[in-house]
Amino acid sequence: MSSITGEDFLESYWRDPHPALACAREHTPVREVTFETGPTWLVTRYADVRAGLADPRLAKDRRASLPAEERAAAPPALPPPMSHMLTSLDPPEHTRLRRLVTQAFTARRVAGLRPRVQTFARDLLAGLPSDEPVDLVARYAIPLPMEIICELIGVPELDRETFAHWSTVLIDECPEQELARVCAKMADYLGELVAIRRREPDEALLSGLIAAAEDGNRLSDLEIVAMALLLLMAGHETSAVFITNSVRALLADPAARHRLSTPDSAAALTEELLRWVSPALNASVRFATEDLEIGGTTIPRGASVTLSTGAANRDPDRFPDPTRLDPDRDPAGHLAFGHGLHRCLGAALVRLEAEVALPALFARFPHIRAATGEEELTFRRSVHVHAPRTFPVLLGPPSTME
């Protein structure tokens, strides 16, 4: 495979990122590229990506890369509440916020959602027609995690349709002005919901975040709203993309699909799928706070750095025969949820949703198959995820006409 440079790399990346990332990993493992979000240094080897994810010299807040005299006066790169999200902060602010958030967003709270995930999956599948093409993205992959996020946060059922519409806008590529407008609407709504939960606590996550305290320190309303928005924007999208791409992978691999038959084998297959179709291709951008070397390449202070977890998870130096989906592989150490301080807080929720959603789908519709060829799918133009906008499937038994 020869090296891909410049516009050829981007053209290849938008068409199918994995071959482009593989070529970069082999020939130019640390390289400058210019995505639509701007220029960045793309890092693609497992060892470099894993080290970068834990390197304190790669900051999430752009201001940390500025000279001290400019830092205090510089505005945040993102407006509130996004500027208060965990993914936008560095220690010590990140440390304080994550410690408080983890008091409420516990493994026990996530595990307790399993019966609700099973119910939502069953109800969604029961409403799908078996005699006509169905868009799996719109009818299953998106609404399932949407319902679970609403359940987790504590969004009243009467408001969930509006909430889901806002979420769809955030997930789709849209003009920056529209994104800001919808984000503001969601922040206002969540702010009002936080005020209600301060007066009338319930068992949902918002009340848990309100109650979280350590040495007299508590989360502000703005920080609680930011956490709820992060769950929606990252957790919802991540699960929807992962469910969609996992179904695509399993339709092409009947042997792997049989591993969904028991909970233990389904959990093991989910872990290998996380490596193979990493929900996020790239970690959110970081900024070099000083000149530093990555993989033998010098990154200048202030430069944007994109650590490609998707490329790392298919690095042959870490995972033998990495382009093969292997249910018998031990994928321990994959970076689908990142590594270090910013490891994804919602990892357990994504796993839970997939472990329920995939077996439920194939058990109810054992004849499921793609309604179109892969070449007919239209993919989202996103730096962070690679997923079709729609994925038409047929659910009933094949007819003699097929």
TORKOL-4160 file (C-alpha; in steps of 0.2 Angstrom, whole numbers, padded with zeros to 4 digits, m for minus):
402
<pt num="1" X="0000" Y="0000" Z="0000"/>
<pt num="2" X="0008" Y="0017" Z="m0005"/>
<pt num="3" X="0007" Y="0032" Z="0005"/>
<pt num="4" X="m0008" Y="0044" Z="0003"/>
<pt num="5" X="m0005" Y="0062" Z="0004"/>
<pt num="6" X="m0015" Y="0078" Z="0004"/>
<pt num="7" X="m0032" Y="0079" Z="m0004"/>
<pt num="8" X="m0030" Y="0060" Z="m0009"/>
<pt num="9" X="m0030" Y="0056" Z="0010"/>
<pt num="10" X="m0045" Y="0066" Z="0014"/>
<pt num="11" X="m0055" Y="0059" Z="m0001"/>
<pt num="12" X="m0050" Y="0041" Z="0004"/>
<pt num="13" X="m0054" Y="0045" Z="0022"/>
<pt num="14" X="m0072" Y="0051" Z="0018"/>
<pt num="15" X="m0076" Y="0036" Z="0007"/>
<pt num="16" X="m0069" Y="0023" Z="0020"/>
<pt num="17" X="m0058" Y="0029" Z="0034"/>
<pt num="18" X="m0050" Y="0012" Z="0038"/>
<pt num="19" X="m0039" Y="0010" Z="0023"/>
<pt num="20" X="m0034" Y="0028" Z="0024"/>
<pt num="21" X="m0030" Y="0026" Z="0042"/>
<pt num="22" X="m0021" Y="0010" Z="0039"/>
<pt num="23" X="m0010" Y="0018" Z="0026"/>
<pt num="24" X="m0006" Y="0033" Z="0037"/>
<pt num="25" X="m0002" Y="0021" Z="0051"/>
<pt num="26" X="0011" Y="0012" Z="0040"/>
<pt num="27" X="0019" Y="0026" Z="0031"/>
<pt num="28" X="0016" Y="0042" Z="0040"/>
<pt num="29" X="0010" Y="0038" Z="0058"/>
<pt num="30" X="0010" Y="0056" Z="0064"/>
<pt num="31" X="0005" Y="0067" Z="0050"/>
<pt num="32" X="m0003" Y="0084" Z="0047"/>
<pt num="33" X="m0021" Y="0084" Z="0039"/>
<pt num="34" X="m0034" Y="0097" Z="0037"/>
<pt num="35" X="m0051" Y="0091" Z="0041"/>
<pt num="36" X="m0066" Y="0103" Z="0039"/>
<pt num="37" X="m0064" Y="0107" Z="0058"/>
<pt num="38" X="m0046" Y="0114" Z="0054"/>
<pt num="39" X="m0028" Y="0108" Z="0053"/>
<pt num="40" X="m0022" Y="0094" Z="0065"/>
<pt num="41" X="m0009" Y="0082" Z="0068"/>
<pt num="42" X="m0016" Y="0064" Z="0066"/>
<pt num="43" X="m0008" Y="0051" Z="0077"/>
<pt num="44" X="m0012" Y="0033" Z="0071"/>
<pt num="45" X="m0001" Y="0020" Z="0080"/>
<pt num="46" X="m0008" Y="0011" Z="0095"/>
<pt num="47" X="0007" Y="0014" Z="0106"/>
<pt num="48" X="0008" Y="0033" Z="0101"/>
<pt num="49" X="m0011" Y="0035" Z="0103"/>
<pt num="50" X="m0012" Y="0026" Z="0120"/>
<pt num="51" X="0003" Y="0036" Z="0127"/>
<pt num="52" X="m0005" Y="0052" Z="0120"/>
<pt num="53" X="m0022" Y="0049" Z="0128"/>
<pt num="54" X="m0013" Y="0049" Z="0145"/>
<pt num="55" X="0000" Y="0063" Z="0141"/>
<pt num="56" X="m0003" Y="0079" Z="0152"/>
<pt num="57" X="0006" Y="0089" Z="0139"/>
<pt num="58" X="m0009" Y="0086" Z="0127"/>
<pt num="59" X="m0023" Y="0097" Z="0135"/>
<pt num="60" X="m0041" Y="0098" Z="0131"/>
<pt num="61" X="m0043" Y="0116" Z="0134"/>
<pt num="62" X="m0035" Y="0126" Z="0120"/>
<pt num="63" X="m0030" Y="0140" Z="0132"/>
<pt num="64" X="m0018" Y="0129" Z="0141"/>
<pt num="65" X="m0006" Y="0130" Z="0126"/>
<pt num="66" X="m0006" Y="0149" Z="0126"/>
<pt num="67" X="0008" Y="0159" Z="0135"/>
<pt num="68" X="0004" Y="0163" Z="0153"/>
<pt num="69" X="0001" Y="0182" Z="0149"/>
<pt num="70" X="m0012" Y="0177" Z="0136"/>
<pt num="71" X="m0021" Y="0163" Z="0145"/>
<pt num="72" X="m0031" Y="0172" Z="0158"/>
<pt num="73" X="m0038" Y="0184" Z="0145"/>
<pt num="74" X="m0042" Y="0171" Z="0132"/>
<pt num="75" X="m0061" Y="0166" Z="0131"/>
<pt num="76" X="m0065" Y="0147" Z="0131"/>
<pt num="77" X="m0065" Y="0139" Z="0114"/>
<pt num="78" X="m0083" Y="0133" Z="0117"/>
<pt num="79" X="m0098" Y="0143" Z="0124"/>
<pt num="80" X="m0106" Y="0137" Z="0140"/>
<pt num="81" X="m0112" Y="0124" Z="0145"/>
<pt num="82" X="m0101" Y="0115" Z="0132"/>
<pt num="83" X="m0086" Y="0124" Z="0140"/>
<pt num="84" X="m0090" Y="0115" Z="0156"/>
<pt num="85" X="m0091" Y="0097" Z="0149"/>
<pt num="86" X="m0078" Y="0085" Z="0156"/>
<pt num="87" X="m0072" Y="0083" Z="0138"/>
<pt num="88" X="m0067" Y="0101" Z="0138"/>
<pt num="89" X="m0058" Y="0102" Z="0155"/>
<pt num="90" X="m0041" Y="0098" Z="0162"/>
<pt num="91" X="m0035" Y="0095" Z="0179"/>
<pt num="92" X="m0038" Y="0102" Z="0192"/>
<pt num="93" X="m0056" Y="0107" Z="0186"/>
<pt num="94" X="m0058" Y="0090" Z="0177"/>
<pt num="95" X="m0052" Y="0080" Z="0193"/>
<pt num="96" X="m0065" Y="0089" Z="0204"/>
<pt num="97" X="m0079" Y="0088" Z="0192"/>
<pt num="98" X="m0076" Y="0069" Z="0187"/>
<pt num="99" X="m0075" Y="0065" Z="0206"/>
<pt num="100" X="m0092" Y="0072" Z="0209"/>
<pt num="101" X="m0100" Y="0065" Z="0194"/>
<pt num="102" X="m0094" Y="0048" Z="0197"/>
<pt num="103" X="m0104" Y="0048" Z="0214"/>
<pt num="104" X="m0120" Y="0049" Z="0204"/>
<pt num="105" X="m0115" Y="0040" Z="0188"/>
<pt num="106" X="m0111" Y="0023" Z="0195"/>
<pt num="107" X="m0110" Y="0006" Z="0188"/>
<pt num="108" X="m0124" Y="0001" Z="0199"/>
<pt num="109" X="m0135" Y="0014" Z="0192"/>
<pt num="110" X="m0131" Y="0009" Z="0174"/>
<pt num="111" X="m0133" Y="m0010" Z="0178"/>
<pt num="112" X="m0150" Y="m0006" Z="0185"/>
<pt num="113" X="m0156" Y="0000" Z="0168"/>
<pt num="114" X="m0154" Y="m0017" Z="0160"/>
<pt num="115" X="m0173" Y="m0021" Z="0162"/>
<pt num="116" X="m0178" Y="m0005" Z="0154"/>
<pt num="117" X="m0166" Y="m0007" Z="0140"/>
<pt num="118" X="m0174" Y="m0024" Z="0137"/>
<pt num="119" X="m0191" Y="m0017" Z="0137"/>
<pt num="120" X="m0187" Y="m0003" Z="0125"/>
<pt num="121" X="m0178" Y="m0015" Z="0113"/>
<pt num="122" X="m0193" Y="m0027" Z="0113"/>
<pt num="123" X="m0206" Y="m0013" Z="0111"/>
<pt num="124" X="m0196" Y="m0005" Z="0096"/>
<pt num="125" X="m0194" Y="m0022" Z="0088"/>
<pt num="126" X="m0212" Y="m0026" Z="0090"/>
<pt num="127" X="m0216" Y="m0010" Z="0080"/>
<pt num="128" X="m0206" Y="m0014" Z="0065"/>
<pt num="129" X="m0214" Y="m0021" Z="0049"/>
<pt num="130" X="m0207" Y="m0037" Z="0042"/>
<pt num="131" X="m0214" Y="m0035" Z="0024"/>
<pt num="132" X="m0205" Y="m0019" Z="0019"/>
<pt num="133" X="m0188" Y="m0011" Z="0020"/>
<pt num="134" X="m0185" Y="m0003" Z="0037"/>
<pt num="135" X="m0172" Y="0010" Z="0041"/>
<pt num="136" X="m0163" Y="0002" Z="0056"/>
<pt num="137" X="m0154" Y="0019" Z="0060"/>
<pt num="138" X="m0170" Y="0029" Z="0062"/>
<pt num="139" X="m0181" Y="0015" Z="0069"/>
<pt num="140" X="m0169" Y="0006" Z="0081"/>
<pt num="141" X="m0151" Y="0012" Z="0083"/>
<pt num="142" X="m0156" Y="0030" Z="0087"/>
<pt num="143" X="m0172" Y="0028" Z="0097"/>
<pt num="144" X="m0166" Y="0015" Z="0109"/>
<pt num="145" X="m0151" Y="0024" Z="0116"/>
<pt num="146" X="m0162" Y="0040" Z="0116"/>
<pt num="147" X="m0175" Y="0032" Z="0127"/>
<pt num="148" X="m0162" Y="0026" Z="0139"/>
<pt num="149" X="m0153" Y="0043" Z="0140"/>
<pt num="150" X="m0170" Y="0051" Z="0144"/>
<pt num="151" X="m0173" Y="0037" Z="0157"/>
<pt num="152" X="m0156" Y="0040" Z="0164"/>
<pt num="153" X="m0157" Y="0058" Z="0165"/>
<pt num="154" X="m0175" Y="0059" Z="0171"/>
<pt num="155" X="m0183" Y="0068" Z="0156"/>
<pt num="156" X="m0202" Y="0066" Z="0158"/>
<pt num="157" X="m0210" Y="0055" Z="0145"/>
<pt num="158" X="m0221" Y="0069" Z="0138"/>
<pt num="159" X="m0205" Y="0079" Z="0134"/>
<pt num="160" X="m0196" Y="0065" Z="0126"/>
<pt num="161" X="m0202" Y="0067" Z="0108"/>
<pt num="162" X="m0196" Y="0085" Z="0108"/>
<pt num="163" X="m0180" Y="0080" Z="0116"/>
<pt num="164" X="m0177" Y="0067" Z="0103"/>
<pt num="165" X="m0179" Y="0080" Z="0089"/>
<pt num="166" X="m0166" Y="0091" Z="0097"/>
<pt num="167" X="m0155" Y="0076" Z="0098"/>
<pt num="168" X="m0157" Y="0072" Z="0080"/>
<pt num="169" X="m0151" Y="0090" Z="0075"/>
<pt num="170" X="m0136" Y="0088" Z="0086"/>
<pt num="171" X="m0131" Y="0071" Z="0079"/>
<pt num="172" X="m0133" Y="0077" Z="0061"/>
<pt num="173" X="m0121" Y="0088" Z="0052"/>
<pt num="174" X="m0130" Y="0105" Z="0052"/>
<pt num="175" X="m0125" Y="0124" Z="0051"/>
<pt num="176" X="m0116" Y="0130" Z="0066"/>
<pt num="177" X="m0130" Y="0143" Z="0069"/>
<pt num="178" X="m0143" Y="0129" Z="0070"/>
<pt num="179" X="m0132" Y="0119" Z="0081"/>
<pt num="180" X="m0130" Y="0133" Z="0093"/>
<pt num="181" X="m0148" Y="0137" Z="0093"/>
<pt num="182" X="m0153" Y="0119" Z="0097"/>
<pt num="183" X="m0140" Y="0117" Z="0110"/>
<pt num="184" X="m0146" Y="0133" Z="0119"/>
<pt num="185" X="m0164" Y="0126" Z="0119"/>
<pt num="186" X="m0158" Y="0110" Z="0126"/>
<pt num="187" X="m0148" Y="0119" Z="0139"/>
<pt num="188" X="m0163" Y="0130" Z="0144"/>
<pt num="189" X="m0174" Y="0115" Z="0145"/>
<pt num="190" X="m0161" Y="0105" Z="0156"/>
<pt num="191" X="m0158" Y="0120" Z="0167"/>
<pt num="192" X="m0177" Y="0121" Z="0171"/>
<pt num="193" X="m0177" Y="0102" Z="0174"/>
<pt num="194" X="m0163" Y="0104" Z="0186"/>
<pt num="195" X="m0172" Y="0118" Z="0196"/>
<pt num="196" X="m0187" Y="0106" Z="0197"/>
<pt num="197" X="m0177" Y="0092" Z="0203"/>
<pt num="198" X="m0169" Y="0103" Z="0217"/>
<pt num="199" X="m0187" Y="0105" Z="0223"/>
<pt num="200" X="m0193" Y="0088" Z="0219"/>
<pt num="201" X="m0179" Y="0075" Z="0219"/>
<pt num="202" X="m0182" Y="0058" Z="0211"/>
<pt num="203" X="m0171" Y="0043" Z="0208"/>
<pt num="204" X="m0164" Y="0048" Z="0191"/>
<pt num="205" X="m0146" Y="0055" Z="0187"/>
<pt num="206" X="m0150" Y="0073" Z="0188"/>
<pt num="207" X="m0155" Y="0071" Z="0206"/>
<pt num="208" X="m0140" Y="0061" Z="0210"/>
<pt num="209" X="m0129" Y="0075" Z="0202"/>
<pt num="210" X="m0138" Y="0088" Z="0213"/>
<pt num="211" X="m0135" Y="0077" Z="0228"/>
<pt num="212" X="m0116" Y="0074" Z="0225"/>
<pt num="213" X="m0105" Y="0082" Z="0237"/>
<pt num="214" X="m0087" Y="0081" Z="0243"/>
<pt num="215" X="m0080" Y="0092" Z="0257"/>
<pt num="216" X="m0094" Y="0104" Z="0255"/>
<pt num="217" X="m0090" Y="0105" Z="0236"/>
<pt num="218" X="m0105" Y="0102" Z="0224"/>
<pt num="219" X="m0109" Y="0103" Z="0206"/>
<pt num="220" X="m0116" Y="0120" Z="0200"/>
<pt num="221" X="m0132" Y="0120" Z="0189"/>
<pt num="222" X="m0121" Y="0124" Z="0174"/>
<pt num="223" X="m0110" Y="0109" Z="0177"/>
<pt num="224" X="m0125" Y="0098" Z="0179"/>
<pt num="225" X="m0133" Y="0104" Z="0163"/>
<pt num="226" X="m0116" Y="0101" Z="0154"/>
<pt num="227" X="m0115" Y="0083" Z="0160"/>
<pt num="228" X="m0132" Y="0080" Z="0154"/>
<pt num="229" X="m0128" Y="0087" Z="0137"/>
<pt num="230" X="m0112" Y="0077" Z="0136"/>
<pt num="231" X="m0122" Y="0061" Z="0140"/>
<pt num="232" X="m0134" Y="0065" Z="0126"/>
<pt num="233" X="m0121" Y="0071" Z="0113"/>
<pt num="234" X="m0108" Y="0058" Z="0116"/>
<pt num="235" X="m0117" Y="0043" Z="0124"/>
<pt num="236" X="m0132" Y="0044" Z="0112"/>
<pt num="237" X="m0122" Y="0046" Z="0096"/>
<pt num="238" X="m0109" Y="0033" Z="0101"/>
<pt num="239" X="m0122" Y="0020" Z="0105"/>
<pt num="240" X="m0132" Y="0023" Z="0089"/>
<pt num="241" X="m0116" Y="0022" Z="0078"/>
<pt num="242" X="m0110" Y="0007" Z="0087"/>
<pt num="243" X="m0126" Y="m0003" Z="0085"/>
<pt num="244" X="m0128" Y="0002" Z="0067"/>
<pt num="245" X="m0110" Y="m0003" Z="0062"/>
<pt num="246" X="m0111" Y="m0019" Z="0073"/>
<pt num="247" X="m0127" Y="m0025" Z="0064"/>
<pt num="248" X="m0118" Y="m0022" Z="0047"/>
<pt num="249" X="m0103" Y="m0032" Z="0053"/>
<pt num="250" X="m0113" Y="m0046" Z="0059"/>
<pt num="251" X="m0124" Y="m0047" Z="0043"/>
<pt num="252" X="m0108" Y="m0050" Z="0034"/>
<pt num="253" X="m0102" Y="m0064" Z="0047"/>
<pt num="254" X="m0115" Y="m0077" Z="0051"/>
<pt num="255" X="m0102" Y="m0087" Z="0062"/>
<pt num="256" X="m0099" Y="m0071" Z="0073"/>
<pt num="257" X="m0118" Y="m0068" Z="0074"/>
<pt num="258" X="m0121" Y="m0085" Z="0082"/>
<pt num="259" X="m0111" Y="m0079" Z="0097"/>
<pt num="260" X="m0126" Y="m0069" Z="0102"/>
<pt num="261" X="m0135" Y="m0084" Z="0108"/>
<pt num="262" X="m0129" Y="m0083" Z="0126"/>
<pt num="263" X="m0126" Y="m0068" Z="0137"/>
<pt num="264" X="m0107" Y="m0072" Z="0140"/>
<pt num="265" X="m0103" Y="m0075" Z="0122"/>
<pt num="266" X="m0113" Y="m0059" Z="0117"/>
<pt num="267" X="m0103" Y="m0049" Z="0130"/>
<pt num="268" X="m0087" Y="m0056" Z="0123"/>
<pt num="269" X="m0092" Y="m0052" Z="0105"/>
<pt num="270" X="m0097" Y="m0035" Z="0110"/>
<pt num="271" X="m0079" Y="m0032" Z="0116"/>
<pt num="272" X="m0072" Y="m0037" Z="0100"/>
<pt num="273" X="m0084" Y="m0027" Z="0090"/>
<pt num="274" X="m0079" Y="m0012" Z="0100"/>
<pt num="275" X="m0061" Y="m0015" Z="0094"/>
<pt num="276" X="m0066" Y="m0018" Z="0076"/>
<pt num="277" X="m0079" Y="m0005" Z="0073"/>
<pt num="278" X="m0074" Y="0008" Z="0086"/>
<pt num="279" X="m0089" Y="0019" Z="0090"/>
<pt num="280" X="m0078" Y="0034" Z="0088"/>
<pt num="281" X="m0064" Y="0034" Z="0075"/>
<pt num="282" X="m0054" Y="0048" Z="0084"/>
<pt num="283" X="m0054" Y="0055" Z="0101"/>
<pt num="284" X="m0059" Y="0073" Z="0103"/>
<pt num="285" X="m0045" Y="0086" Z="0099"/>
<pt num="286" X="m0031" Y="0090" Z="0111"/>
<pt num="287" X="m0018" Y="0104" Z="0111"/>
<pt num="288" X="0001" Y="0103" Z="0114"/>
<pt num="289" X="0006" Y="0114" Z="0129"/>
<pt num="290" X="0024" Y="0113" Z="0123"/>
<pt num="291" X="0034" Y="0106" Z="0109"/>
<pt num="292" X="0034" Y="0088" Z="0111"/>
<pt num="293" X="0039" Y="0072" Z="0101"/>
<pt num="294" X="0026" Y="0059" Z="0096"/>
<pt num="295" X="0032" Y="0044" Z="0086"/>
<pt num="296" X="0048" Y="0053" Z="0081"/>
<pt num="297" X="0039" Y="0068" Z="0074"/>
<pt num="298" X="0040" Y="0085" Z="0083"/>
<pt num="299" X="0023" Y="0093" Z="0087"/>
<pt num="300" X="0024" Y="0112" Z="0090"/>
<pt num="301" X="0017" Y="0120" Z="0105"/>
<pt num="302" X="m0001" Y="0126" Z="0102"/>
<pt num="303" X="m0004" Y="0113" Z="0088"/>
<pt num="304" X="m0020" Y="0103" Z="0087"/>
<pt num="305" X="m0018" Y="0084" Z="0090"/>
<pt num="306" X="m0030" Y="0071" Z="0085"/>
<pt num="307" X="m0027" Y="0053" Z="0092"/>
<pt num="308" X="m0035" Y="0040" Z="0081"/>
<pt num="309" X="m0042" Y="0027" Z="0092"/>
<pt num="310" X="m0050" Y="0018" Z="0077"/>
<pt num="311" X="m0033" Y="0017" Z="0069"/>
<pt num="312" X="m0025" Y="0011" Z="0085"/>
<pt num="313" X="m0038" Y="m0003" Z="0087"/>
<pt num="314" X="m0032" Y="m0010" Z="0070"/>
<pt num="315" X="m0014" Y="m0009" Z="0073"/>
<pt num="316" X="m0006" Y="m0026" Z="0068"/>
<pt num="317" X="0008" Y="m0022" Z="0081"/>
<pt num="318" X="m0005" Y="m0023" Z="0095"/>
<pt num="319" X="m0018" Y="m0035" Z="0088"/>
<pt num="320" X="m0013" Y="m0049" Z="0076"/>
<pt num="321" X="m0023" Y="m0050" Z="0060"/>
<pt num="322" X="m0032" Y="m0034" Z="0065"/>
<pt num="323" X="m0044" Y="m0032" Z="0050"/>
<pt num="324" X="m0053" Y="m0048" Z="0054"/>
<pt num="325" X="m0067" Y="m0048" Z="0066"/>
<pt num="326" X="m0062" Y="m0063" Z="0078"/>
<pt num="327" X="m0075" Y="m0067" Z="0092"/>
<pt num="328" X="m0061" Y="m0078" Z="0100"/>
<pt num="329" X="m0049" Y="m0064" Z="0101"/>
<pt num="330" X="m0044" Y="m0056" Z="0118"/>
<pt num="331" X="m0047" Y="m0038" Z="0113"/>
<pt num="332" X="m0042" Y="m0032" Z="0131"/>
<pt num="333" X="m0033" Y="m0015" Z="0129"/>
<pt num="334" X="m0043" Y="m0009" Z="0115"/>
<pt num="335" X="m0045" Y="0010" Z="0115"/>
<pt num="336" X="m0063" Y="0012" Z="0110"/>
<pt num="337" X="m0067" Y="0021" Z="0126"/>
<pt num="338" X="m0050" Y="0030" Z="0127"/>
<pt num="339" X="m0038" Y="0029" Z="0141"/>
<pt num="340" X="m0032" Y="0039" Z="0155"/>
<pt num="341" X="m0041" Y="0053" Z="0164"/>
<pt num="342" X="m0053" Y="0056" Z="0150"/>
<pt num="343" X="m0058" Y="0038" Z="0148"/>
<pt num="344" X="m0076" Y="0038" Z="0143"/>
<pt num="345" X="m0088" Y="0039" Z="0158"/>
<pt num="346" X="m0102" Y="0030" Z="0148"/>
<pt num="347" X="m0092" Y="0015" Z="0143"/>
<pt num="348" X="m0103" Y="0003" Z="0153"/>
<pt num="349" X="m0119" Y="0011" Z="0146"/>
<pt num="350" X="m0113" Y="0008" Z="0128"/>
<pt num="351" X="m0109" Y="m0010" Z="0132"/>
<pt num="352" X="m0125" Y="m0013" Z="0141"/>
<pt num="353" X="m0136" Y="m0006" Z="0126"/>
<pt num="354" X="m0126" Y="m0016" Z="0113"/>
<pt num="355" X="m0127" Y="m0032" Z="0124"/>
<pt num="356" X="m0146" Y="m0031" Z="0124"/>
<pt num="357" X="m0149" Y="m0023" Z="0107"/>
<pt num="358" X="m0140" Y="m0035" Z="0096"/>
<pt num="359" X="m0146" Y="m0052" Z="0103"/>
<pt num="360" X="m0164" Y="m0045" Z="0103"/>
<pt num="361" X="m0163" Y="m0039" Z="0085"/>
<pt num="362" X="m0156" Y="m0055" Z="0078"/>
<pt num="363" X="m0167" Y="m0066" Z="0089"/>
<pt num="364" X="m0183" Y="m0058" Z="0084"/>
<pt num="365" X="m0178" Y="m0056" Z="0066"/>
<pt num="366" X="m0167" Y="m0071" Z="0061"/>
<pt num="367" X="m0169" Y="m0068" Z="0043"/>
<pt num="368" X="m0163" Y="m0049" Z="0044"/>
<pt num="369" X="m0153" Y="m0044" Z="0029"/>
<pt num="370" X="m0147" Y="m0028" Z="0020"/>
<pt num="371" X="m0160" Y="m0021" Z="0008"/>
<pt num="372" X="m0146" Y="m0012" Z="m0002"/>
<pt num="373" X="m0128" Y="m0015" Z="m0006"/>
<pt num="374" X="m0114" Y="m0006" Z="0004"/>
<pt num="375" X="m0110" Y="0004" Z="m0011"/>
<pt num="376" X="m0127" Y="0012" Z="m0011"/>
<pt num="377" X="m0126" Y="0018" Z="0007"/>
<pt num="378" X="m0123" Y="0037" Z="0011"/>
<pt num="379" X="m0111" Y="0040" Z="0025"/>
<pt num="380" X="m0110" Y="0054" Z="0037"/>
<pt num="381" X="m0096" Y="0066" Z="0034"/>
<pt num="382" X="m0089" Y="0067" Z="0051"/>
<pt num="383" X="m0071" Y="0067" Z="0058"/>
<pt num="384" X="m0077" Y="0057" Z="0074"/>
<pt num="385" X="m0088" Y="0043" Z="0067"/>
<pt num="386" X="m0090" Y="0033" Z="0051"/>
<pt num="387" X="m0108" Y="0027" Z="0050"/>
<pt num="388" X="m0122" Y="0027" Z="0036"/>
<pt num="389" X="m0135" Y="0040" Z="0037"/>
<pt num="390" X="m0148" Y="0027" Z="0034"/>
<pt num="391" X="m0147" Y="0008" Z="0034"/>
<pt num="392" X="m0162" Y="m0001" Z="0025"/>
<pt num="393" X="m0164" Y="m0019" Z="0030"/>
<pt num="394" X="m0177" Y="m0032" Z="0027"/>
<pt num="395" X="m0183" Y="m0042" Z="0042"/>
<pt num="396" X="m0195" Y="m0055" Z="0035"/>
<pt num="397" X="m0190" Y="m0072" Z="0027"/>
<pt num="398" X="m0183" Y="m0070" Z="0009"/>
<pt num="399" X="m0196" Y="m0072" Z="m0004"/>
<pt num="400" X="m0193" Y="m0082" Z="m0020"/>
<pt num="401" X="m0191" Y="m0065" Z="m0029"/>
<pt num="402" X="m0175" Y="m0060" Z="m0020"/>
